[in-house]
């Protein structure tokens, strides 16, 4: 779990090479990018739109990345932040089209991760349904900054660049989101360690 609001993420020197190869049509690079970023995009769209739209929006995001957006990536900032910015803009277009917001009933995590036992799956699903229900009760601007920070590992500076708000505003919103979600989850019977674990689930 991220322990602070660090705004100086390490830049992966491979990001620019991967983006350039994808923009130039390298199929192996594009397959690698889909493998790496598909789980992030599934999580991003999965808690915001109706289930039947999730995969289409993920595919639309990759098409935009490959056909035009990645050509503009110059290695400034992390590629993860750049990819999520494209996804965020696609989500806004989707919402403007009148499709907001029919949430999925749970967050299913990374589909490539090793699976727990069947009994644990049932227990985890119930807890995640509660978690996602409480998360969705936050105002949209608080929900999204919390998801970007904990579920996608973005810094407040990166989030500010995506959502178009000052860094100070994003920091305040993140603190508000964290405290309000914590209070809601504790009132729903979660202990402190459990809500932290669920909040940070995609950071591992």
Buried (B, 14 or more C-beta within 10 A) or exposed (E): EEEEBEBEBEEEEEBBEBBBBBBEEBEEBBEBBBEEBBBBBBBBBBBBBEEEBBBEBBEBBBEBBBEEBBBEBEBEBBBBBBBBBBBBBBBEEBBEEEBBEEBBEBBBBBEEEEEEEEEEEEEBBEBBBBBBBBBBEBEEBBBBBBBBBBBBBBBBBBBBBBBEBEBEBBBBBBBBBBEBBBEBBEEEEBEEEBBBBBBBBBEE
